[in-house]
Structures are given as C-alpha cells and as structure tokens.
Amino acid sequence: MNISGYQFQSCFAPYIEMFLQEKRAAGFIYESEEWKLKHFDVFCIEESVKEPHLSRDLVKKWGTLRDGEALVTCSARTSVIRQFALFLVSLGLEAYIPSNFYKAEKTVVHILSDAEIKAFFEAVDSYAPAVSIIGFYRLATEYKVLFRLIYCCGLRISEARKLHWMDMDLRQGTIRILHSKGHKDRLIYMPEDLTELLRTYEKVLYDKYHCLSDWVFPARETERCLSNCTIDKKFREFWALTPYAKYCDKAPTVHCLRHTFVVKRMNLWMEEGIPLKEMLPFLSRYLGHQSPDETFYYYHQVAEAFRIIRAKDRTGKLVIPEVNTYE
C-alpha cells in the first residue's frame, strides 16, 4: 500500500490522530513517527484488528525483527508504539506497553580525515542539478550550508533539518535547539565564518529564490523541511564523488560529520595542552549529551586518539618501563 497521502483507517485511527495532535501541541514535529504509525495502521487492518485494544500479541508481532531489517529500525518501530501505548493508558484504555528493545552492536564510526572533509565539500560545492528547475538549484544551495552546519557545530541530522529561522540569531551567531534527543534544549554558538555564511544564505533564499519558508532548510515543497532520506541520499552521492570512496571499507554517514567534529575538537584541545577533564562537560552540553561519558565514547575508539595520547603521555614510561634485552 502506498503510504504517501495515506489516511488512518484502522480501529486505532481516531486515537492515533489524537496522539499526533498532542505530540505536536507539545512542540514535537513527529514526522518519521507519523510515517511509522501509518504503517502500523495498515498492519492492524491486515491483521483484522476490530477493537482498539493494544494487546501483547499484537505489539510483539509488530515488533518482530523482519528479514533484512536493521536492529535500530526495529527498535524505532517499537519505541513509537510504546509511546502510543502510554497515551492509550492515559485515556483509560487497556494497552500493552513494550519494554524490551533490540539493541544494535556499537560499531566503530568513520572519522573523516582533513583530506576527506576537503574532498567531500568540494563535491558538494561543485554539484549542479541534472534537471534545470529553479527549486533544484535552491536545494543545491541548501546542501552546501546544511552539511557545513552539521560539521562545524556537531549537530544531529534532525536538529539541523528541523531548524526554523526563528531559532537562528544571526546577529549573535547562535542557534536554539529545542525538543532535541533526551528533551534537552540548548544554545549553540556558531563560528563567525559560519554565521556569515548563514547570513548570505538567508539573503540568497529570499532575493534569488523568493523562498519565504519558516524552515531554514525547506524541501522542494517549502511548507516542509528536508527529510532524513533526502539528506542521507545526497550525502552518499557526494561521498561517492570523492577519490576516497572506492578505498573505504565502511562508508561514512551524515552522522559521521558530528563524530568528526567531536574528535577534531578534542584533538585540538589535547594538542594545545588544554585538559579534557575540564572541557568535556562544556562539550557534552554543547552536543546535547546526557553526560561527558557519552561524549567521550565518540573519542575512545578512534585510532587517531592514541597517537595524540602517546605524544602527550608523561607517565606511561614510568609506570610500564621498557624491558631490557637479556644478554
């Protein structure tokens, strides 16, 4: 069934619509979640569910890992139903609340080198749409700014794509991040050159493309922001144009730009002799992490870290002295 333009039809339809209204009234955009709930609505019709009773069997069947599905995708589907179940319970309805989620294994992320970053943005900047439509040229301009914003400020994809112009203070060079992961609101300070780029970008959108959208990065239909799928797709396309793509055994993702920001910032502090212990709480807050430990996880598995740590280590040789050769 084609989900695009789909209207809820199952016995849960009125409750799903009420649930979405409540989430959006609280300030959440809830786009990808709505997409998952539409699939759940179709699932309930296919399962011939007649009463709005969210049973354990129904939830378990919905949350079963599918062929070729990633663990994180299955967990995301289950997480949305958990929130919906909590909503139904708040209305006095009976609903099973799932608590067990598939957990994906942590993998070593690809931290882009300076040369890879340079090659990537060269590919972004040289991009020209294959179809000569003004809306596509506007999107090409957006990609140049969007990927730089994610990289230079270490933003999550959702945080960057869902920005409104009211969240930007281009005089002060700050961004308000609202309703982010973990419900952590925060203020982001941009470097001056990035702030200037945003000022120019805003002017180009208004003057050249006559785009009056409230979104900083509007989609082709300007009442919507760019989708995750579009951003992921363009990132892969640009990365494939770099000379490093063919030699990379694990291709980077958009989120790797955020990881790279963290690693490079921590490397700079270490090279300058600035104690990480003092700076990590500030970086953790800047990134919207729960704790400095979550921030340091980005760093500890990166091979480049050990080169710098060895160079700065003053006590390692005293603790573990060299072994003399036996004669």
C-alpha positions in Angstrom: 0.0 0.0 0.0 1.2 3.5 -0.9 1.7 5.3 2.4 2.1 8.8 0.8 -1.1 10.7 1.5 -2.5 7.8 3.5 -5.4 8.4 5.9 -5.7 6.4 9.1 -8.4 3.8 8.7 -8.0 1.1 11.4 -9.9 1.0 14.7 -7.0 2.9 16.2 -7.4 5.8 13.7 -9.0 8.4 16.0 -6.6 7.6 18.8 -3.6 7.9 16.5 -4.8 11.2 15.3 -5.3 12.5 18.9 -1.9 11.2 19.8 -0.2 13.0 16.9 -2.1 16.2 17.8 -0.9 16.0 21.4 2.7 15.5 20.4 2.7 18.4 18.0 0.9 20.6 20.6 3.9 19.9 22.8 6.3 21.1 20.1 7.4 17.9 18.5 7.3 17.6 14.7 6.8 13.9 14.8 7.2 13.3 11.0 9.0 10.0 10.9 6.9 8.8 13.8 3.7 9.5 11.9 5.1 7.5 9.0 5.6 4.5 11.3 2.2 4.9 12.7 0.7 4.9 9.2 2.4 1.5 8.6 1.1 0.3 12.0 -2.4 1.3 10.9 -2.1 -0.7 7.7 -0.7 -3.6 9.8 -3.7 -3.5 12.1 -6.1 -3.7 9.0 -4.1 -6.6 7.6 -4.3 -8.4 11.0 -8.1 -7.8 11.1 -8.0 -5.9 14.4 -11.5 -4.9 15.2 -11.3 -3.4 18.7 -8.8 -0.6 19.8 -7.1 -3.0 22.2 -3.3 -2.9 22.0 -2.7 -6.5 23.1 0.6 -8.1 23.9 0.4 -10.4 20.9 -0.3 -7.6 18.5 2.6 -5.5 19.9 5.0 -8.5 19.8 4.1 -9.3 16.3 4.6 -5.7 15.2 7.9 -5.6 17.0 9.3 -8.8 15.5 12.6 -8.3 13.5 11.9 -8.5 9.8 14.1 -10.1 7.1 16.9 -7.7 6.2 15.8 -5.1 8.8 18.4 -3.4 11.0 18.0 -3.7 14.8 17.9 0.0 15.2 15.0 0.3 12.7 13.0 -2.4 14.5 13.6 -0.7 17.9 12.4 2.6 16.4 9.2 1.0 15.3 8.7 -0.5 18.8 9.5 2.8 20.5 6.8 4.7 18.7 4.2 2.0 19.7 5.4 2.3 23.3 4.7 6.0 23.3 1.3 5.3 21.7 0.5 2.6 24.3 1.3 5.1 27.1 -1.0 7.6 25.5 -3.8 5.0 25.4 -3.3 4.1 29.0 -3.6 7.8 29.9 -7.0 7.7 28.3 -8.1 4.8 30.5 -7.8 2.2 27.7 -6.1 -1.1 28.1 -2.7 -1.4 26.3 0.4 -3.5 26.5 3.5 -1.3 27.0 6.6 -2.9 25.4 9.8 -2.6 27.4 12.3 -4.9 25.6 14.1 -3.5 22.5 16.6 -4.9 20.1 20.0 -3.3 20.7 22.3 -2.8 17.8 26.0 -3.5 18.4 28.2 -0.4 18.7 30.4 -0.1 15.6 33.5 2.0 15.1 32.4 5.0 13.1 34.3 6.5 10.2 36.1 9.7 11.3 36.8 11.8 8.2 40.3 13.0 7.7 41.1 16.6 6.8 41.7 15.4 3.2 38.3 13.6 3.1 36.5 16.6 4.5 38.0 18.8 1.9 37.2 16.4 -0.9 33.6 16.0 0.3 32.9 19.7 0.4 34.4 20.1 -3.0 31.9 17.6 -4.3 29.1 19.4 -2.5 30.2 22.8 -3.9 30.5 21.5 -7.5 27.1 19.9 -7.5 24.7 21.0 -10.3 21.2 19.6 -10.7 20.7 17.4 -13.7 17.3 19.0 -14.3 17.1 22.7 -14.9 14.4 23.6 -12.3 14.8 26.5 -10.0 13.7 24.5 -7.0 16.5 22.0 -7.5 19.1 24.8 -7.7 17.8 26.1 -4.4 18.2 22.7 -2.9 21.8 22.6 -4.2 22.4 25.8 -2.3 20.9 24.4 0.8 23.1 21.3 0.8 26.2 23.5 0.8 25.1 25.2 4.0 23.4 22.2 5.7 26.4 19.9 5.7 28.7 22.6 6.9 26.3 23.5 9.7 26.2 19.8 10.8 30.0 19.5 10.6 31.0 22.8 12.1 28.6 22.7 15.1 28.3 18.9 15.6 24.5 18.9 15.1 22.4 15.8 14.8 20.7 15.5 11.4 17.2 16.0 12.9 18.4 19.1 14.8 19.8 20.7 11.6 17.0 19.9 9.2 14.2 20.9 11.6 15.6 24.4 12.3 13.3 27.4 11.9 14.6 30.9 11.1 13.1 31.9 14.5 15.7 29.6 16.1 18.5 31.5 14.5 20.1 34.7 15.9 22.4 35.7 13.0 23.4 38.9 14.9 24.7 37.0 17.9 25.7 33.9 15.9 23.6 31.5 18.0 21.1 28.7 17.4 18.4 27.5 19.7 18.0 23.7 19.7 14.6 22.8 21.1 13.0 19.5 21.9 16.1 17.5 20.9 17.0 14.0 21.9 16.5 13.5 25.6 14.3 16.6 25.7 17.4 18.8 26.1 17.1 22.4 24.9 20.4 24.2 24.4 22.1 27.2 22.8 24.7 26.6 20.1 27.3 29.3 19.3 28.5 29.3 15.7 31.9 30.4 14.4 31.9 33.8 12.8 32.6 32.5 9.2 29.6 30.0 9.5 27.4 32.8 10.9 28.3 35.0 7.9 27.6 32.0 5.5 24.1 31.7 7.1 23.5 35.5 6.6 24.4 35.2 3.0 22.4 32.0 2.6 19.3 33.7 4.1 19.6 36.6 1.7 20.0 34.3 -1.3 16.9 32.3 -0.4 14.8 35.5 -0.2 16.3 37.5 -3.0 17.2 34.9 -5.6 14.7 32.1 -5.0 11.9 34.1 -3.4 11.6 31.4 -0.7 9.7 32.7 2.3 9.6 29.4 4.2 9.9 29.3 8.0 12.2 26.4 7.6 16.0 27.1 7.4 16.3 24.1 5.0 12.9 23.7 3.2 12.2 20.8 1.0 11.1 21.2 -2.6 7.6 21.8 -1.1 8.6 24.7 1.1 6.0 24.1 3.7 8.1 21.0 4.7 11.7 20.7 5.8 14.2 18.4 4.2 13.7 14.8 5.0 16.2 12.4 6.5 16.0 10.2 3.4 16.9 13.1 1.1 19.8 14.2 3.3 21.2 10.7 3.6 20.9 10.1 -0.2 22.7 13.4 -1.1 25.4 12.7 1.4 26.1 9.3 -0.2 26.1 10.8 -3.6 28.6 13.5 -2.7 30.8 11.0 -0.8 30.8 8.7 -3.9 32.3 11.5 -5.9 35.4 11.8 -3.7 38.5 9.8 -4.6 38.4 8.2 -1.1 35.1 6.4 -1.6 36.5 3.4 -3.6 39.1 2.7 -0.9 36.8 3.0 2.1 35.6 -0.4 3.5 32.9 1.3 5.7 31.3 4.3 4.0 30.6 7.2 6.3 27.1 8.5 7.0 25.9 12.0 7.7 26.2 11.4 11.4 29.9 10.8 10.9 30.2 14.6 10.4 29.1 15.0 14.0 31.5 12.4 15.2 34.3 14.0 13.3 33.5 17.4 14.9 33.8 15.9 18.3 37.1 14.1 17.6 38.7 17.1 15.9 37.7 19.4 18.8 39.1 17.1 21.4 42.3 16.6 19.4 42.8 20.4 19.2 42.4 20.7 22.9 44.9 17.9 23.6 47.4 19.4 21.1 47.1 22.8 22.8 47.6 21.2 26.2 44.1 22.1 27.4 42.8 19.5 30.0 40.0 17.4 28.5 38.6 16.8 32.0 37.8 20.5 32.3 36.4 20.9 28.9 34.3 17.7 28.4 31.3 18.9 30.5 31.1 22.0 28.3 31.4 19.9 25.1 28.8 17.5 26.4 26.4 20.3 27.0 27.1 21.8 23.6 26.3 18.4 21.9 23.2 17.8 23.9 24.6 14.6 25.6 23.4 13.2 28.8 26.9 13.1 30.3 30.6 13.6 29.5 30.9 9.8 29.3 28.6 9.8 26.3 30.7 12.4 24.7 34.0 10.6 25.4 32.6 7.4 23.8 32.8 9.2 20.4 36.6 9.5 21.0 37.9 6.4 22.7 37.5 4.1 19.8 39.3 6.3 17.3 42.8 5.3 16.3 43.9 8.9 15.8 43.3 9.5 19.5 46.1 7.1 20.6 48.7 9.0 18.5 47.9 12.2 20.4 47.6 10.5 23.8 51.0 8.8 23.3 52.6 12.2 22.3 51.1 13.9 25.4 51.7 11.0 27.9 54.2 11.9 30.6 53.8 9.0 33.0 53.3 5.9 30.8 57.0 5.0 30.6 57.4 5.4 34.3 54.5 3.1 35.1 55.4 0.5 32.5 59.2 0.8 31.9 60.9 -0.6 28.8 62.1 -4.2 29.1 65.8 -4.6 28.9 67.2 -7.1 26.4 68.7 -10.1 28.0 72.3 -10.9 27.1 
